[in-house]
Amino acid sequence: MANIKDIGKLFLFIVTGLVAIIVGSFMVRGTMHMWDKPRDSKKDKKD
């Protein structure tokens, strides 16, 4: 039983890590787009 529990914990750890990486990447993309939009609008106004 201990072996199955260890495998389960390892699997849960890997899945949690992947989810954290995916969510983090989407958050970084979102913040980058939020930073890009004001800069683009300012460039359009200057041109």
mmCIF file of the N, C-alpha and C atoms, coordinates in Angstrom:
data_MODEL
# 
_entry.id   MODEL 
# 
loop_
_atom_site.group_PDB 
_atom_site.id 
_atom_site.type_symbol 
_atom_site.label_atom_id 
_atom_site.label_alt_id 
_atom_site.label_comp_id 
_atom_site.label_asym_id 
_atom_site.label_entity_id 
_atom_site.label_seq_id 
_atom_site.pdbx_PDB_ins_code 
_atom_site.Cartn_x 
_atom_site.Cartn_y 
_atom_site.Cartn_z 
_atom_site.occupancy 
_atom_site.B_iso_or_equiv 
_atom_site.pdbx_formal_charge 
_atom_site.auth_seq_id 
_atom_site.auth_comp_id 
_atom_site.auth_asym_id 
_atom_site.auth_atom_id 
_atom_site.pdbx_PDB_model_num 
ATOM 1   N N  . MET A 1 1  ? 0.836  -1.217 0.000   1.00 0.00 ? 1  MET A N  1 
ATOM 2   C CA . MET A 1 1  ? 0.000  0.000  0.000   1.00 0.00 ? 1  MET A CA 1 
ATOM 3   C C  . MET A 1 1  ? 0.867  1.262  0.000   1.00 0.00 ? 1  MET A C  1 
ATOM 4   N N  . ALA A 1 2  ? 1.971  1.219  0.707   1.00 0.00 ? 2  ALA A N  1 
ATOM 5   C CA . ALA A 1 2  ? 2.816  2.411  0.784   1.00 0.00 ? 2  ALA A CA 1 
ATOM 6   C C  . ALA A 1 2  ? 3.367  2.770  -0.593  1.00 0.00 ? 2  ALA A C  1 
ATOM 7   N N  . ASN A 1 3  ? 3.672  1.748  -1.391  1.00 0.00 ? 3  ASN A N  1 
ATOM 8   C CA . ASN A 1 3  ? 4.220  1.988  -2.723  1.00 0.00 ? 3  ASN A CA 1 
ATOM 9   C C  . ASN A 1 3  ? 3.195  2.700  -3.606  1.00 0.00 ? 3  ASN A C  1 
ATOM 10  N N  . ILE A 1 4  ? 1.937  2.283  -3.532  1.00 0.00 ? 4  ILE A N  1 
ATOM 11  C CA . ILE A 1 4  ? 0.871  2.917  -4.320  1.00 0.00 ? 4  ILE A CA 1 
ATOM 12  C C  . ILE A 1 4  ? 0.682  4.367  -3.870  1.00 0.00 ? 4  ILE A C  1 
ATOM 13  N N  . LYS A 1 5  ? 0.741  4.597  -2.563  1.00 0.00 ? 5  LYS A N  1 
ATOM 14  C CA . LYS A 1 5  ? 0.586  5.960  -2.048  1.00 0.00 ? 5  LYS A CA 1 
ATOM 15  C C  . LYS A 1 5  ? 1.736  6.845  -2.519  1.00 0.00 ? 5  LYS A C  1 
ATOM 16  N N  . ASP A 1 6  ? 2.949  6.296  -2.548  1.00 0.00 ? 6  ASP A N  1 
ATOM 17  C CA . ASP A 1 6  ? 4.096  7.082  -3.015  1.00 0.00 ? 6  ASP A CA 1 
ATOM 18  C C  . ASP A 1 6  ? 3.939  7.447  -4.484  1.00 0.00 ? 6  ASP A C  1 
ATOM 19  N N  . ILE A 1 7  ? 3.475  6.497  -5.288  1.00 0.00 ? 7  ILE A N  1 
ATOM 20  C CA . ILE A 1 7  ? 3.250  6.771  -6.715  1.00 0.00 ? 7  ILE A CA 1 
ATOM 21  C C  . ILE A 1 7  ? 2.156  7.828  -6.879  1.00 0.00 ? 7  ILE A C  1 
ATOM 22  N N  . GLY A 1 8  ? 1.119  7.729  -6.069  1.00 0.00 ? 8  GLY A N  1 
ATOM 23  C CA . GLY A 1 8  ? 0.032  8.710  -6.118  1.00 0.00 ? 8  GLY A CA 1 
ATOM 24  C C  . GLY A 1 8  ? 0.508  10.096 -5.757  1.00 0.00 ? 8  GLY A C  1 
ATOM 25  N N  . LYS A 1 9  ? 1.342  10.192 -4.725  1.00 0.00 ? 9  LYS A N  1 
ATOM 26  C CA . LYS A 1 9  ? 1.879  11.498 -4.323  1.00 0.00 ? 9  LYS A CA 1 
ATOM 27  C C  . LYS A 1 9  ? 2.767  12.079 -5.413  1.00 0.00 ? 9  LYS A C  1 
ATOM 28  N N  . LEU A 1 10 ? 3.595  11.238 -6.031  1.00 0.00 ? 10 LEU A N  1 
ATOM 29  C CA . LEU A 1 10 ? 4.466  11.696 -7.109  1.00 0.00 ? 10 LEU A CA 1 
ATOM 30  C C  . LEU A 1 10 ? 3.642  12.176 -8.296  1.00 0.00 ? 10 LEU A C  1 
ATOM 31  N N  . PHE A 1 11 ? 2.612  11.405 -8.669  1.00 0.00 ? 11 PHE A N  1 
ATOM 32  C CA . PHE A 1 11 ? 1.733  11.787 -9.781  1.00 0.00 ? 11 PHE A CA 1 
ATOM 33  C C  . PHE A 1 11 ? 1.025  13.102 -9.481  1.00 0.00 ? 11 PHE A C  1 
ATOM 34  N N  . LEU A 1 12 ? 0.512  13.256 -8.253  1.00 0.00 ? 12 LEU A N  1 
ATOM 35  C CA . LEU A 1 12 ? -0.171 14.479 -7.856  1.00 0.00 ? 12 LEU A CA 1 
ATOM 36  C C  . LEU A 1 12 ? 0.783  15.662 -7.885  1.00 0.00 ? 12 LEU A C  1 
ATOM 37  N N  . PHE A 1 13 ? 2.030  15.447 -7.458  1.00 0.00 ? 13 PHE A N  1 
ATOM 38  C CA . PHE A 1 13 ? 3.045  16.494 -7.472  1.00 0.00 ? 13 PHE A CA 1 
ATOM 39  C C  . PHE A 1 13 ? 3.336  16.950 -8.903  1.00 0.00 ? 13 PHE A C  1 
ATOM 40  N N  . ILE A 1 14 ? 3.464  15.987 -9.824  1.00 0.00 ? 14 ILE A N  1 
ATOM 41  C CA . ILE A 1 14 ? 3.744  16.320 -11.228 1.00 0.00 ? 14 ILE A CA 1 
ATOM 42  C C  . ILE A 1 14 ? 2.565  17.075 -11.841 1.00 0.00 ? 14 ILE A C  1 
ATOM 43  N N  . VAL A 1 15 ? 1.347  16.597 -11.606 1.00 0.00 ? 15 VAL A N  1 
ATOM 44  C CA . VAL A 1 15 ? 0.154  17.244 -12.162 1.00 0.00 ? 15 VAL A CA 1 
ATOM 45  C C  . VAL A 1 15 ? 0.017  18.659 -11.611 1.00 0.00 ? 15 VAL A C  1 
ATOM 46  N N  . THR A 1 16 ? 0.227  18.816 -10.304 1.00 0.00 ? 16 THR A N  1 
ATOM 47  C CA . THR A 1 16 ? 0.128  20.139 -9.688  1.00 0.00 ? 16 THR A CA 1 
ATOM 48  C C  . THR A 1 16 ? 1.177  21.082 -10.268 1.00 0.00 ? 16 THR A C  1 
ATOM 49  N N  . GLY A 1 17 ? 2.382  20.585 -10.490 1.00 0.00 ? 17 GLY A N  1 
ATOM 50  C CA . GLY A 1 17 ? 3.440  21.403 -11.085 1.00 0.00 ? 17 GLY A CA 1 
ATOM 51  C C  . GLY A 1 17 ? 3.091  21.835 -12.492 1.00 0.00 ? 17 GLY A C  1 
ATOM 52  N N  . LEU A 1 18 ? 2.574  20.908 -13.301 1.00 0.00 ? 18 LEU A N  1 
ATOM 53  C CA . LEU A 1 18 ? 2.187  21.254 -14.667 1.00 0.00 ? 18 LEU A CA 1 
ATOM 54  C C  . LEU A 1 18 ? 1.077  22.301 -14.677 1.00 0.00 ? 18 LEU A C  1 
ATOM 55  N N  . VAL A 1 19 ? 0.074  22.131 -13.819 1.00 0.00 ? 19 VAL A N  1 
ATOM 56  C CA . VAL A 1 19 ? -1.023 23.101 -13.732 1.00 0.00 ? 19 VAL A CA 1 
ATOM 57  C C  . VAL A 1 19 ? -0.486 24.471 -13.325 1.00 0.00 ? 19 VAL A C  1 
ATOM 58  N N  . ALA A 1 20 ? 0.436  24.497 -12.357 1.00 0.00 ? 20 ALA A N  1 
ATOM 59  C CA . ALA A 1 20 ? 1.005  25.767 -11.903 1.00 0.00 ? 20 ALA A CA 1 
ATOM 60  C C  . ALA A 1 20 ? 1.776  26.446 -13.036 1.00 0.00 ? 20 ALA A C  1 
ATOM 61  N N  . ILE A 1 21 ? 2.526  25.663 -13.818 1.00 0.00 ? 21 ILE A N  1 
ATOM 62  C CA . ILE A 1 21 ? 3.287  26.229 -14.934 1.00 0.00 ? 21 ILE A CA 1 
ATOM 63  C C  . ILE A 1 21 ? 2.343  26.783 -15.996 1.00 0.00 ? 21 ILE A C  1 
ATOM 64  N N  . ILE A 1 22 ? 1.277  26.046 -16.311 1.00 0.00 ? 22 ILE A N  1 
ATOM 65  C CA . ILE A 1 22 ? 0.321  26.496 -17.332 1.00 0.00 ? 22 ILE A CA 1 
ATOM 66  C C  . ILE A 1 22 ? -0.389 27.769 -16.878 1.00 0.00 ? 22 ILE A C  1 
ATOM 67  N N  . VAL A 1 23 ? -0.878 27.776 -15.638 1.00 0.00 ? 23 VAL A N  1 
ATOM 68  C CA . VAL A 1 23 ? -1.570 28.961 -15.115 1.00 0.00 ? 23 VAL A CA 1 
ATOM 69  C C  . VAL A 1 23 ? -0.619 30.156 -15.061 1.00 0.00 ? 23 VAL A C  1 
ATOM 70  N N  . GLY A 1 24 ? 0.611  29.912 -14.628 1.00 0.00 ? 24 GLY A N  1 
ATOM 71  C CA . GLY A 1 24 ? 1.599  30.989 -14.569 1.00 0.00 ? 24 GLY A CA 1 
ATOM 72  C C  . GLY A 1 24 ? 1.903  31.561 -15.937 1.00 0.00 ? 24 GLY A C  1 
ATOM 73  N N  . SER A 1 25 ? 2.013  30.701 -16.951 1.00 0.00 ? 25 SER A N  1 
ATOM 74  C CA . SER A 1 25 ? 2.303  31.180 -18.298 1.00 0.00 ? 25 SER A CA 1 
ATOM 75  C C  . SER A 1 25 ? 1.150  32.032 -18.822 1.00 0.00 ? 25 SER A C  1 
ATOM 76  N N  . PHE A 1 26 ? -0.092 31.610 -18.535 1.00 0.00 ? 26 PHE A N  1 
ATOM 77  C CA . PHE A 1 26 ? -1.230 32.420 -18.970 1.00 0.00 ? 26 PHE A CA 1 
ATOM 78  C C  . PHE A 1 26 ? -1.255 33.763 -18.248 1.00 0.00 ? 26 PHE A C  1 
ATOM 79  N N  . MET A 1 27 ? -0.900 33.778 -16.952 1.00 0.00 ? 27 MET A N  1 
ATOM 80  C CA . MET A 1 27 ? -0.869 35.040 -16.216 1.00 0.00 ? 27 MET A CA 1 
ATOM 81  C C  . MET A 1 27 ? 0.205  35.963 -16.778 1.00 0.00 ? 27 MET A C  1 
ATOM 82  N N  . VAL A 1 28 ? 1.372  35.407 -17.119 1.00 0.00 ? 28 VAL A N  1 
ATOM 83  C CA . VAL A 1 28 ? 2.444  36.220 -17.694 1.00 0.00 ? 28 VAL A CA 1 
ATOM 84  C C  . VAL A 1 28 ? 2.022  36.768 -19.051 1.00 0.00 ? 28 VAL A C  1 
ATOM 85  N N  . ARG A 1 29 ? 1.381  35.929 -19.870 1.00 0.00 ? 29 ARG A N  1 
ATOM 86  C CA . ARG A 1 29 ? 0.886  36.404 -21.166 1.00 0.00 ? 29 ARG A CA 1 
ATOM 87  C C  . ARG A 1 29 ? -0.122 37.523 -20.977 1.00 0.00 ? 29 ARG A C  1 
ATOM 88  N N  . GLY A 1 30 ? -1.039 37.352 -20.025 1.00 0.00 ? 30 GLY A N  1 
ATOM 89  C CA . GLY A 1 30 ? -2.061 38.368 -19.772 1.00 0.00 ? 30 GLY A CA 1 
ATOM 90  C C  . GLY A 1 30 ? -1.449 39.683 -19.332 1.00 0.00 ? 30 GLY A C  1 
ATOM 91  N N  . THR A 1 31 ? -0.477 39.626 -18.428 1.00 0.00 ? 31 THR A N  1 
ATOM 92  C CA . THR A 1 31 ? 0.146  40.864 -17.971 1.00 0.00 ? 31 THR A CA 1 
ATOM 93  C C  . THR A 1 31 ? 0.963  41.495 -19.092 1.00 0.00 ? 31 THR A C  1 
ATOM 94  N N  . MET A 1 32 ? 1.600  40.694 -19.929 1.00 0.00 ? 32 MET A N  1 
ATOM 95  C CA . MET A 1 32 ? 2.351  41.244 -21.053 1.00 0.00 ? 32 MET A CA 1 
ATOM 96  C C  . MET A 1 32 ? 1.416  41.931 -22.030 1.00 0.00 ? 32 MET A C  1 
ATOM 97  N N  . HIS A 1 33 ? 0.228  41.332 -22.287 1.00 0.00 ? 33 HIS A N  1 
ATOM 98  C CA . HIS A 1 33 ? -0.732 41.959 -23.194 1.00 0.00 ? 33 HIS A CA 1 
ATOM 99  C C  . HIS A 1 33 ? -1.269 43.250 -22.584 1.00 0.00 ? 33 HIS A C  1 
ATOM 100 N N  . MET A 1 34 ? -1.470 43.255 -21.265 1.00 0.00 ? 34 MET A N  1 
ATOM 101 C CA . MET A 1 34 ? -1.947 44.477 -20.624 1.00 0.00 ? 34 MET A CA 1 
ATOM 102 C C  . MET A 1 34 ? -0.902 45.573 -20.726 1.00 0.00 ? 34 MET A C  1 
ATOM 103 N N  . TRP A 1 35 ? 0.390  45.198 -20.635 1.00 0.00 ? 35 TRP A N  1 
ATOM 104 C CA . TRP A 1 35 ? 1.448  46.198 -20.773 1.00 0.00 ? 35 TRP A CA 1 
ATOM 105 C C  . TRP A 1 35 ? 1.592  46.646 -22.220 1.00 0.00 ? 35 TRP A C  1 
ATOM 106 N N  . ASP A 1 36 ? 1.360  45.733 -23.169 1.00 0.00 ? 36 ASP A N  1 
ATOM 107 C CA . ASP A 1 36 ? 1.530  46.064 -24.584 1.00 0.00 ? 36 ASP A CA 1 
ATOM 108 C C  . ASP A 1 36 ? 0.429  47.000 -25.081 1.00 0.00 ? 36 ASP A C  1 
ATOM 109 N N  . LYS A 1 37 ? -0.791 46.822 -24.620 1.00 0.00 ? 37 LYS A N  1 
ATOM 110 C CA . LYS A 1 37 ? -1.907 47.605 -25.148 1.00 0.00 ? 37 LYS A CA 1 
ATOM 111 C C  . LYS A 1 37 ? -1.731 49.114 -24.938 1.00 0.00 ? 37 LYS A C  1 
ATOM 112 N N  . PRO A 1 38 ? -1.400 49.594 -23.741 1.00 0.00 ? 38 PRO A N  1 
ATOM 113 C CA . PRO A 1 38 ? -1.221 51.047 -23.583 1.00 0.00 ? 38 PRO A CA 1 
ATOM 114 C C  . PRO A 1 38 ? -0.070 51.579 -24.435 1.00 0.00 ? 38 PRO A C  1 
ATOM 115 N N  . ARG A 1 39 ? 1.018  50.818 -24.547 1.00 0.00 ? 39 ARG A N  1 
ATOM 116 C CA . ARG A 1 39 ? 2.155  51.261 -25.355 1.00 0.00 ? 39 ARG A CA 1 
ATOM 117 C C  . ARG A 1 39 ? 1.755  51.368 -26.817 1.00 0.00 ? 39 ARG A C  1 
ATOM 118 N N  . ASP A 1 40 ? 0.988  50.384 -27.320 1.00 0.00 ? 40 ASP A N  1 
ATOM 119 C CA . ASP A 1 40 ? 0.552  50.421 -28.717 1.00 0.00 ? 40 ASP A CA 1 
ATOM 120 C C  . ASP A 1 40 ? -0.366 51.618 -28.962 1.00 0.00 ? 40 ASP A C  1 
ATOM 121 N N  . SER A 1 41 ? -1.282 51.877 -28.035 1.00 0.00 ? 41 SER A N  1 
ATOM 122 C CA . SER A 1 41 ? -2.200 52.996 -28.226 1.00 0.00 ? 41 SER A CA 1 
ATOM 123 C C  . SER A 1 41 ? -1.442 54.322 -28.182 1.00 0.00 ? 41 SER A C  1 
ATOM 124 N N  . LYS A 1 42 ? -0.418 54.413 -27.334 1.00 0.00 ? 42 LYS A N  1 
ATOM 125 C CA . LYS A 1 42 ? 0.390  55.643 -27.285 1.00 0.00 ? 42 LYS A CA 1 
ATOM 126 C C  . LYS A 1 42 ? 1.174  55.827 -28.583 1.00 0.00 ? 42 LYS A C  1 
ATOM 127 N N  . LYS A 1 43 ? 1.706  54.740 -29.124 1.00 0.00 ? 43 LYS A N  1 
ATOM 128 C CA . LYS A 1 43 ? 2.445  54.827 -30.393 1.00 0.00 ? 43 LYS A CA 1 
ATOM 129 C C  . LYS A 1 43 ? 1.492  55.264 -31.501 1.00 0.00 ? 43 LYS A C  1 
ATOM 130 N N  . ASP A 1 44 ? 0.267  54.733 -31.498 1.00 0.00 ? 44 ASP A N  1 
ATOM 131 C CA . ASP A 1 44 ? -0.698 55.108 -32.539 1.00 0.00 ? 44 ASP A CA 1 
ATOM 132 C C  . ASP A 1 44 ? -1.033 56.600 -32.436 1.00 0.00 ? 44 ASP A C  1 
ATOM 133 N N  . LYS A 1 45 ? -1.172 57.110 -31.220 1.00 0.00 ? 45 LYS A N  1 
ATOM 134 C CA . LYS A 1 45 ? -1.492 58.523 -31.050 1.00 0.00 ? 45 LYS A CA 1 
ATOM 135 C C  . LYS A 1 45 ? -0.333 59.417 -31.511 1.00 0.00 ? 45 LYS A C  1 
ATOM 136 N N  . LYS A 1 46 ? 0.907  58.984 -31.241 1.00 0.00 ? 46 LYS A N  1 
ATOM 137 C CA . LYS A 1 46 ? 2.067  59.769 -31.656 1.00 0.00 ? 46 LYS A CA 1 
ATOM 138 C C  . LYS A 1 46 ? 2.198  59.806 -33.173 1.00 0.00 ? 46 LYS A C  1 
ATOM 139 N N  . ASP A 1 47 ? 1.903  58.673 -33.827 1.00 0.00 ? 47 ASP A N  1 
ATOM 140 C CA . ASP A 1 47 ? 2.016  58.610 -35.281 1.00 0.00 ? 47 ASP A CA 1 
ATOM 141 C C  . ASP A 1 47 ? 0.800  59.303 -35.888 1.00 0.00 ? 47 ASP A C  1 
# 
